[in-house]
Amino acid sequence: MDGKMLARLAAIVFVAIAITASLIEMSRKNEAVPVLTAPVAPSASDPLRTDLRRCQQMGRAALDDEDCLATWQQTRDRFLGRDTRTSEAR
């Protein structure tokens, strides 16, 4: 075999592999790609969120602030799904 014939054979094999790979990819079922949406911004009218922001900005001083401690307790209760009426009796 001379060089030209070998190059043509390599090109044909390459094209055959490319066509086969394309056909396999096209025959696959189109799987739905999950669409990621941006989280919804919380309402600015939530007083608990406003208090949490204030406590966050206070830094370490918030550890001694009674209002911040109560706010954190309300947040925990909301997160854990506790009834706030029973947690106030503690």
C-alpha positions in Angstrom: 0.0 0.0 0.0 1.3 3.4 -0.9 0.8 6.5 1.2 -2.2 7.9 -0.7 -4.2 4.7 -0.3 -3.4 4.5 3.4 -4.5 8.1 3.9 -7.8 7.5 2.0 -8.5 4.4 4.1 -7.8 6.3 7.3 -10.2 9.1 6.2 -12.9 6.6 5.3 -12.6 4.9 8.7 -12.7 8.2 10.5 -15.8 9.4 8.6 -17.5 6.0 9.3 -16.8 6.3 13.0 -18.0 9.9 13.1 -21.3 8.9 11.3 -21.8 5.9 13.6 -21.3 8.1 16.7 -23.7 10.7 15.4 -26.4 8.1 14.7 -26.0 6.6 18.2 -26.3 10.0 19.7 -29.4 10.9 17.7 -31.1 7.6 18.5 -30.9 8.2 22.2 -34.0 9.4 24.0 -34.0 13.1 24.8 -33.9 13.2 28.5 -35.4 16.3 30.1 -32.7 18.5 31.6 -33.8 19.8 35.0 -34.4 23.5 34.9 -32.9 25.3 37.9 -34.7 28.4 38.9 -33.5 31.2 41.1 -34.8 31.1 44.6 -37.7 33.5 45.2 -36.6 36.5 47.2 -38.3 36.6 50.6 -40.9 39.2 51.2 -39.5 42.4 52.6 -42.5 42.7 54.9 -41.5 39.7 57.0 -40.7 41.2 60.5 -38.8 38.1 61.6 -36.4 38.4 58.7 -35.9 42.1 59.5 -35.1 41.2 63.1 -32.7 38.5 61.9 -30.9 41.0 59.7 -30.6 43.4 62.6 -29.1 40.7 64.8 -26.7 39.7 62.1 -25.4 43.2 61.8 -24.9 43.4 65.6 -22.4 40.7 65.4 -21.3 39.2 68.8 -23.3 41.7 70.7 -26.4 39.9 69.6 -25.5 37.0 71.9 -26.5 39.2 74.9 -29.5 40.9 73.3 -32.8 39.5 74.5 -34.7 40.4 71.3 -32.2 38.5 69.2 -32.4 35.4 71.4 -36.2 35.5 71.1 -35.9 36.0 67.3 -33.6 33.0 67.0 -36.0 30.9 69.1 -38.9 31.8 66.8 -36.7 31.0 63.7 -35.8 27.6 65.2 -39.5 26.9 66.0 -40.5 27.9 62.5 -37.8 25.7 60.9 -38.6 22.7 63.1 -42.3 23.1 62.6 -43.0 23.5 66.3 -46.2 25.1 67.5 -45.2 28.6 68.8 -47.8 28.5 71.5 -46.2 25.6 73.2 -42.7 27.0 72.8 -43.7 30.2 74.6 -44.8 28.2 77.6 -41.2 26.9 78.1 
